[in-house]
Amino acid sequence: MRTTKAMVAVLVTALLIGTAAPAGAGLLSGSDSEETSSYDDPFFLNWPTYLLATTPDTYVASESDECKKGHLNCVDRVIREMTKRFNALGCDHDSTFAFTYLLTTEEYRRAVEDPEFFTDNAFINHQDAVFADYYFEQLDDWDRGAIGEVSPAWRIAFDSAERQRVSGTGNVFLGMNAHVNRDLPFVLADIGLVKPDGTSRKPDHDRVNDFLAATNQYLLAEAAKFLDPTLDDGDIPGTSIDNSVMVQALVAWREQAWRNAERLVAAPTPEARDRVAEEIEQVAAAEALLIRTAFSYTPLHTLLGMGPSQRNAFCEANFRTR
């Protein structure tokens, strides 16, 4: 099936791009490689935890005042805002990414109820709120017609949804790409890569991958029930290999985002930082174009009952608010 082959192609591309570690990266030894969690999956390897961090050791306070104290009710506010926006989107093709992002944040909310899930839960709550705001602002700029304020990767994602150019899986990947490959490096650089004691926040960054792997086990299948029935066409019944392969693309992108944040922070001049920022924008946009091509609708999709009109009819008949 074309959708499944396209998914595999994008995943392989993402893994090849994302796993290119910078100079100085290597394997860790010792107890760090033996960490277990309630989110363990026999086919999921949280491989970034095995890479040597190359972060600076100078603490810089977060530049954002959003959820500065990191209270758990900040996460609840984010979930309420995501829920409101998803309900308003209805059967718009933007809703597939909005829904998967909402489910991921709900899974994060469950994970962070454990006070020891991260080494600094409050700070990750702060990051969660700042990260979501990046998405909200891009979506709001697009909706009010301020296209010049929308980053190229998000522009491609929103335009593809508005024109109904790609499958539901394509919409999810375009949103993930824009939010992780484009937004996340700037978020990480803005809030800081180092704790006040000079240690790296990278272990907590990598810990996010554990609950992402758990969410991915039901994410597309849940969305396929009422948004786009083709969303779970890549599932391999009776295994979790398909879920593990898919989440590795996201893990690779998140590793790349951290390394790009390091580059932003390490830039010696504003001009150098601008060059890094422009490269981040260009790479995310190029990835978006690849995804759009891989998941574009064709006349064959319509012939097989998998085109945009059939997707719209399915959603209109099955959509439910949260």
C-alpha positions in Angstrom: 0.0 0.0 0.0 1.3 3.4 -1.0 0.6 5.0 2.5 2.6 2.3 4.3 5.6 2.6 1.8 5.5 6.4 2.1 5.6 6.1 5.9 8.6 3.8 5.8 10.4 6.1 3.4 9.9 9.1 5.7 10.9 7.2 8.8 14.1 6.0 7.2 14.9 9.6 6.1 14.2 10.9 9.6 16.4 8.3 11.2 19.3 8.9 8.8 19.1 12.7 9.4 18.5 12.5 13.1 21.1 9.9 14.1 24.0 11.9 12.7 25.6 12.7 16.1 28.0 15.6 16.3 31.8 15.2 16.8 32.6 14.0 20.3 29.5 11.8 20.7 30.1 8.3 21.9 28.7 5.5 24.1 28.2 5.8 27.8 28.9 2.9 30.1 27.6 2.1 33.5 24.2 2.4 35.2 22.9 5.1 32.8 22.4 2.4 30.1 20.4 0.2 32.5 17.5 2.6 33.3 14.1 1.0 33.3 10.6 2.5 33.4 7.0 1.7 33.3 7.1 2.7 29.7 9.5 0.0 28.6 8.8 -1.6 25.2 10.8 -4.7 24.1 11.3 -3.1 20.6 12.0 0.5 21.8 15.5 1.7 22.4 15.9 5.1 23.8 19.2 5.4 22.1 19.9 9.2 22.8 20.6 8.2 26.4 23.7 6.4 25.2 25.2 9.5 23.6 27.6 11.8 25.3 26.1 15.3 25.9 28.0 18.2 24.5 26.1 21.0 26.3 27.7 24.0 27.8 28.0 24.1 31.6 26.9 27.7 32.1 23.5 28.2 33.6 21.2 30.7 31.8 17.8 31.4 33.2 14.8 30.7 31.0 13.8 33.7 28.9 10.1 32.8 29.1 7.7 33.7 31.9 5.2 31.1 30.8 4.5 28.7 33.7 7.7 29.8 35.3 7.2 28.0 38.6 6.2 24.8 36.8 3.1 23.9 38.7 1.1 20.9 37.4 -1.9 23.0 36.8 0.0 24.6 33.9 -0.2 21.3 32.1 -3.9 21.1 32.8 -4.3 24.6 31.3 -2.4 23.5 28.2 -4.6 20.4 27.9 -7.8 22.5 28.2 -6.5 24.9 25.5 -5.6 22.0 23.2 -9.0 20.4 23.8 -10.8 23.7 22.9 -8.8 24.1 19.8 -9.2 20.5 18.7 -13.0 20.7 19.2 -13.1 23.9 17.1 -11.2 22.3 14.3 -13.7 19.5 13.8 -13.0 17.7 10.5 -10.5 20.3 9.3 -7.4 18.3 8.2 -5.4 20.2 10.8 -7.3 18.2 13.5 -5.2 15.0 13.1 -2.0 16.7 14.4 -4.0 18.6 17.0 -5.5 15.4 18.3 -2.3 13.5 18.4 -0.6 16.4 20.2 -3.4 16.5 22.7 -3.1 12.7 23.4 0.6 13.1 23.8 0.2 15.9 26.3 -2.4 13.9 28.3 0.1 11.0 28.4 2.7 13.5 29.7 0.3 14.6 32.4 0.0 11.0 33.6 3.8 10.5 33.5 4.6 13.7 35.4 2.3 12.7 38.3 5.3 10.7 39.4 7.4 13.3 41.2 10.5 11.4 40.2 9.8 10.8 36.5 12.1 13.6 35.6 14.9 15.0 37.7 13.2 18.4 37.5 9.4 17.9 36.9 8.6 21.6 37.5 11.0 22.7 34.8 9.6 20.2 32.3 6.1 21.5 33.0 7.5 25.0 32.2 8.9 23.6 28.9 5.6 21.9 28.1 3.8 25.2 28.4 6.4 27.1 26.4 6.5 24.4 23.7 2.7 24.4 23.3 2.7 28.2 23.0 5.0 28.0 20.0 2.4 25.8 18.2 -0.6 28.0 19.3 1.1 31.2 18.1 1.9 29.7 14.7 -1.6 28.4 14.3 -3.1 31.8 15.3 -0.9 33.7 12.9 -1.9 31.4 10.1 -5.6 31.7 11.0 -5.5 35.5 11.0 -3.7 35.6 7.7 -0.3 36.8 9.1 1.5 34.3 6.8 4.8 36.2 7.0 4.9 35.4 10.7 4.5 31.7 10.1 7.7 29.6 9.7 8.2 27.8 6.4 7.7 24.4 7.9 4.5 25.3 9.6 3.3 27.1 6.4 3.7 23.9 4.4 1.9 22.0 7.2 -1.0 24.4 7.4 -1.3 24.9 3.7 -1.3 21.1 3.1 -4.2 20.7 5.6 -6.2 23.6 4.2 -5.8 22.4 0.6 -6.4 18.8 1.7 -3.3 17.7 -0.1 -2.0 14.9 2.1 -3.3 11.9 4.0 -4.0 12.1 7.8 -0.7 10.4 8.5 0.9 13.1 6.3 -0.8 15.8 8.4 0.5 14.3 11.6 4.1 14.0 10.3 4.0 17.6 8.9 2.9 18.9 12.3 5.5 16.8 14.1 8.3 18.0 11.8 7.4 21.6 12.2 7.0 21.4 16.0 10.1 19.3 16.7 12.5 20.1 13.9 11.7 23.8 13.8 10.1 24.9 17.1 11.9 22.6 19.6 15.5 23.9 19.1 14.4 27.5 19.8 12.3 26.4 22.8 15.3 24.5 24.3 17.7 27.4 23.6 15.3 29.9 25.2 14.6 28.0 28.4 18.1 26.8 28.9 20.1 23.5 28.5 21.8 23.6 31.9 20.5 23.4 35.4 21.6 26.0 38.1 24.1 23.5 39.4 25.8 23.3 36.0 24.6 19.9 35.0 22.9 19.1 31.7 19.2 18.9 31.2 19.7 16.4 28.5 18.7 13.3 30.6 15.3 14.8 31.2 15.0 15.7 27.5 15.7 12.0 26.6 13.3 10.8 29.3 10.4 12.3 27.3 11.1 9.6 24.7 9.8 7.0 27.1 6.2 8.3 27.4 6.3 9.2 23.6 6.9 5.5 22.9 3.9 4.6 25.1 1.6 7.1 23.5 2.6 6.0 20.0 1.2 2.5 20.8 -2.4 3.8 20.5 -2.1 7.3 19.0 -2.9 6.7 15.3 -5.3 3.8 16.0 -7.3 6.1 18.3 -7.4 8.9 15.7 -8.4 6.5 13.0 -11.6 5.8 14.7 -13.1 9.2 13.9 -10.8 11.4 11.9 -9.2 9.3 9.0 -9.6 5.5 8.8 -6.3 5.2 6.9 -4.3 6.5 9.9 -3.6 3.1 11.2 -2.9 1.4 7.9 0.7 1.0 8.8 -0.1 -1.2 11.8 1.3 -4.7 11.9 -1.2 -6.8 13.8 0.1 -8.7 16.8 3.4 -6.8 17.1 4.7 -3.5 18.4 7.5 -3.2 15.8 5.5 -0.8 13.7 5.0 1.5 16.7 8.6 1.3 17.7 9.9 2.1 14.2 7.6 5.1 14.0 8.5 6.5 17.3 12.2 6.3 16.4 11.7 8.9 13.8 10.4 11.2 16.5 13.2 10.3 18.8 15.7 11.1 16.0 14.1 14.4 15.4 14.2 15.3 19.1 17.9 14.4 19.3 18.6 16.6 16.3 16.6 19.4 18.0 18.7 19.2 21.1 21.9 19.4 19.0 20.6 22.4 17.1 19.7 24.1 20.4 23.3 23.6 21.4 24.4 25.3 18.3 22.1 28.2 18.9 23.4 28.6 22.4 27.1 28.2 21.4 26.9 30.8 18.5 29.6 33.4 19.3 27.7 36.4 17.8 24.1 37.4 17.0 25.0 37.0 13.3 26.3 33.4 13.8 23.1 32.6 15.8 21.0 34.0 12.9 22.8 31.7 10.5 22.1 28.6 12.7 18.5 29.7 13.0 18.1 30.1 9.3 19.6 26.6 8.7 17.1 25.1 11.2 14.3 26.8 9.3 15.6 25.6 5.9 16.1 22.0 7.0 12.7 21.8 8.6 11.1 23.2 5.5 13.0 20.8 3.3 11.8 17.9 5.4 8.3 19.2 5.2 8.5 19.2 1.4 9.6 15.5 1.4 6.8 14.6 3.7 4.2 16.4 1.6 5.5 14.6 -1.5 5.5 11.2 0.2 2.0 11.5 1.6 0.2 13.4 -1.1 -3.2 12.3 -2.3 -3.4 10.8 -5.8 -6.3 9.8 -8.0 -5.6 6.2 -6.9 -6.4 7.1 -3.3 -9.9 8.3 -4.4 -10.3 5.2 -6.5 -9.5 3.0 -3.5 -11.9 4.9 -1.3 -9.0 6.6 0.6 -9.1 10.1 -0.9 -9.9 13.4 0.8 -13.6 13.3 0.0 -14.0 9.9 1.6 -11.9 11.0 4.6 -14.2 14.1 5.0 -17.3 12.0 4.8 -16.0 9.5 7.3 -15.1 12.3 9.8 -18.4 14.0 9.4 -20.1 10.8 10.3 -17.9 9.8 13.2 -16.3 13.0 14.7 -16.7 13.5 18.4 -15.5 16.3 20.6 -13.4 15.7 23.6 
